[in-house]
Amino acid sequence: MITGFPSPAQGYEQKGIDFNSILIKHPSATVVMKIESSNYINMGIYNGDILIIDRAKRITPNSLVVYESEGHFVLGRVYKIRKTTEDTIITGAVTHVIHTVKEL
């Protein structure tokens, strides 16, 4: 014997959030990078933040990109990239920054 009434919310359960579908548009061309520097605070990117970098995204002069310069990975806007004696290689466009809120 079953007693009581079924829940009015039955059948309306929410699906979980799939962060991959939200944050990654080109899975085979996406890389993740952890920032280990305090040089990008002026961009709102802090030591320990995680960058999602899309190598397939179309890059514009205002894109925030990760590029290789003189053997180091650097963050910057395309229009501000300084040319060096070596070729500057753009790894991809930063699409998201995952920032952990730290306790004070």
SULNOR-V948845 format. One line per field, one symbol per residue. phi: phi as a letter, one per 20 degrees, with the letter a starting at -180 (. if undefined). psi: psi as a letter, one per 20 degrees, with the letter a starting at -180 (. if undefined). burial: + if it has 24 or more other ideal C-beta (glycine too) atoms within 12 Angstrom, else -. A space follows every 10 residues. Layout:
# SULNOR-V948845
phi->???
psi->???
burial->???
This chain:
# SULNOR-V948845
phi->.ddndfffef ndffffeeff feececgfdd cdceecadfd gfemddgnfd ddddedffdd gefecdcdbl ncecdaegfd fefdfefede frefdbcdde fefe
psi->ppraqqpiip ikqqqrpnhg hgiohngijp qqppplqjij hiijprpiqp pppoiiqppr hjqprpqppk jqpqqrqgii pppahrppop grpphqpopp pqq.
burial->---------- ---------- ---------+ +++-+----+ ----++--+- +++++-+-+- --+++++--- --++++-+-- +--------+ +++++++--- ----
